[in-house]
Amino acid sequence: MEWGQVITIIFGVAGFMGIFMFLINKRIDTLERRFDDVNRRFDDINRRLDKLEDDIREIRQLLYRALGEPSSKK
């Protein structure tokens, strides 16, 4: 085998690996963006649930005031 063929094989393998790594990195970046979007959505849902809990707590307090405290007798 001549040196020209060896160099061609080495550059071919290196080129293939470079393209493969580029595509893998691109895919990882896409997944990271999707995870960021999902995390943002979960944070939004958590904020909404916290607000809903606060609203329910406020409604419960208003009902206690209007109807009186629940009796502890059973």
N, C-alpha and C positions, 0 to 999 in steps of 0.2 A: 504494500500500500504506500502510495506516495504522500509527501507532506501536504500537498494540496488537498487531497481527499480527507486526511485527518483533520485539517483545519476546517474544511467544509462541514464535516460531521460535528465537530465541537461547536461551531457557530450555529449549526442547525438545531442541535439539542439546547444550546443556550437560548436561542430565539424562541423555541417552543416553550421552554420553562418560563421565559420572561412574559410571553403572552398569557400563559396559564396563570401565573402569579398576578398579573394585571387584572384578569377576569375574576379571580378569587377575591382580590382586594375590593374590586368594584362591587361584588356581591355582598361582602361584609359591610361596606359603607351603606348599601341599600338597607340591609337588615338593621343596622344601628339607627338609621332614620326612622324605620318603621317602629322600632322599640321606643324611640323618643316620642313618637306620635301616640303610641299606646299608653305610655306613662303619662303623657299630658292628658289624655282622655280619662284615665283612672283618677288623676288628681282633680280634674273637673267634677267627676262623679262624687268623689269624697267631699269636696266643698259643698256640693248640692245636698248630699246626705247630712252633713253637719248643719246646714241651714235648715233643713227639714226637721231635724231633731230639735233645734232651738225653737222653731215654730210650734212643734207639738208640745214642747215643755211650756211655752207661753200660753197655749190654748188650755193645757191642763191646769195651770195656775189660775187662769180666768174662770174656768169651770169650778174649781175648788172655792173660789171667792163667791161665785154666784150661787152655788148649790150647797155650800158648806163643806167642811172637811169630812172625809169618809170616816165612819165610826170604826173603832178598833174592836168593838164587841162582836163576838161570834155566837 
